[in-house]
Amino acid sequence: MTIKEPFDRIVERHGGTVLRVCRAVLDPVDADDGWSETFLAALRAYPALPADANVEAWLVTIAHRKAIDLGRARSRRAVPTAEPPERAASVVDDDHHDLTRAIAALPDKQRHAVAYHYLAGLPYAEVAAIVGGSVDAARRAAADGIAALRRSYAGTPTTAKGSRS
């Protein structure tokens, strides 16, 4: 019989991955809320999770569902202004603001496939189970997303360290 590890270790081990996924698939304003809601839901459901379950895939699935919920909630909120609001500035604690914007510009399926496969490290079968569709469709969406990201970086000047300037 396999014993499950304490939930605080689950948060320590997978918190960064879930945050990267939330930042990739949600608006910067909603990413922290998505992370929190993911772990609150996971905490409630953790006792019923089989000890041999893929915890990372389970957490990314929860994050995916929370992202959908937050997107729906945001679309239903009224904006009480005469002028359209400015887009929220990206709140990212790393030096990859341009990459964050490029990922955010991808179509939903591509953005999710790239986030779940490349940021969370999930196999395409797990990505397909989360977003719906076949393994081949998940692989194609991720490949198309990566190709679009490469095109957005093509011909961009780089610094001596190889990062974008």
Secondary structure, 3 states (H helix, E strand, C coil): CCCCCCHHHHHHHHHHHHHHHHHHHCCHHHHHHHHHHHHHHHHHHHHHCCCCCCHHHHHHHHHHHHHHHHHHHHHHCCCCCCCCCCCCCCCCCCCCHHHHHHHHCCCHHHHHHHHHHHHCCCCHHHHHHHHCCCHHHHHHHHHHHHHHHHHHHCCCCECCCCCEC
